[in-house]
Structure formats: C-alpha cells, structure tokens
Amino acid sequence: DRTVSGFSKQNSQVTTSSSTVSANTISEFVDALALSPFRNGRSIEGFVVGPDADRSLLAFAGLEVADIIKSVNGNELHSWERVTEISDEARSGVLDLSLERSGEPVNLSIFTSSIGL
C-alpha cells in the first residue's frame, strides 16, 4: 500500500481511516478506473475513465473522469485485449500514458510502485 493524503483503498473499498492507496494488481487498477471504449465509428481509439472510477486512485495517479487513455508506453489501446496486456507494461516500473483531456493531449507518467503495483 502507498500513502495518499487521507484515503485508503483496501480490498476494493475506499475509507478515510488510513492514508494508503493500493491497486495490488493491474487488473484491480484497470477495474478501479471504470473504463469504457472510446469509439470513432466502429474502431476503438482509447478508453474513457468512467464516472464510477475510484476518486482517490484517480487523484493519486493524476487522472480525471472523462480522460481518454489513448496509449500506454507507446502502445495504442485499440481493444479490451490490449488493456488486459497492460500488466506487461507495468513490469517496466512506469506507465507512460498518452491521453486526451477536454480535447487537449496530455502525457502522464505513473510509477507503478506509487499505486501499489
């Protein structure tokens, strides 16, 4: 578990009694983002962070609801299968995200150890 100002995520429950955040596995991290596909016609061009995303984890990772994650470590997210392959990217220690926020491109680096991965 990692420290975040006043929030705790343990066993997928958020409490304010501790000051840690942990996603334990990349699949828990992905689940906590409440992702849904962002489509252009029939093709997926990324994944949108959903309104049910874990707010404390979002704040800690620097993400916001409605961010469109386009790629991870230079690999485009064009399918759910690609999203599940992020665990391989997590082993590098850094997730370099390219995303779109309010129509503007944003690059964000998340150190996997900082979110408990």
N, C-alpha and C positions, 0 to 999 in steps of 0.2 A: 504494500500500500504506500502511496505517496501523499505528501502534505499539500493541502489546498485550503485556503482560508475558510475554515468553519464548516466544511461539508464532508460527509463520508459516504462512499458508495461501497457497501459490502453486501455480497450475495444479491446483487441487483436491487438493493434497497438504498435510498438516499436518506441520510439522517443528518442532523446538525450536532449530534453529541460528540463527534470526533472531528479531526481535521485531516482526513486522508481520502484519497480517491484511488480506486483500483479497478482496472478492467480485467485483470487476471489473464484473459486470453483475447486474441484479436477478434474472435467471433463475438465475445461479450462487448468489446469496444464497438464493433460494427452494429450490433443489436442496439446498443445504447444511443447510437446516432439516429435510429429510426429512419433509415434510408429508404428512398423510393426512386425509381428510374426517372431520369430527365430525358425526354424523347424529342427528337426532331423528325417528325413523320414517324416511320417505323423503327428507326435506329436509335439506340441508346447513346447519349452523348455525355453521360455522367450520372451522378446520383445526388439527390437533394436531401439535405439534412432536414428531418421531419419535425413537426411541431411537438411531438411527444418525446423528443430527444432528452436525454439526461442533462439538465441545465448545468449542473456542477462540472460534469465532464466536458461539456462544450466550452465553458469558461476556461477551464484549465488547459484545454487543447487549443484555444484561440479560435474556435469555430462558432458559427451562429446558425440559428434556424434559418432555413431557406438558402444557405450556401449550397452551391452546386459543385461537388467534387468531380473534377474532370480527369485527373490523373494522379497516380501515386508513384513516386520515384521515376517519373518519365513514362510510365506505362498507362495508357489510356484505359479508362473504365468504361467498357462498351458492353458489358454483360454481368449478370449476377455471378457467373463463374469467376470472372476476373476479380470481383470484390472478395470472393472467398479465398483467392490466391494471395491476398494482401499479407497473409501470415508469413509468406516467404520474404516479403519486403520488410516486415517487422524485425526479422532477424538481423538486418543491417544496423539496427540501433536508431535509425532515423527514418521517419516517413515524411518525404518532401511532397507536399500536396500542391497541386495547381487547381485553383477553384475560381468560381465566379461568384462575386458578392455584389448584389444590387447592380448587376450589369457590368461590373468592373473586374478585371483579372486580379487575383491575389495569389501570392505564393506564400506558403506556410510550412515551416519545418516543425515536426513534433518528435521529440526524443521519446522513444518507446519506453524507456525506463521511467520517465516522468509520469506516465499514465499506468504504470504497473505491469507493462508487458515484458 
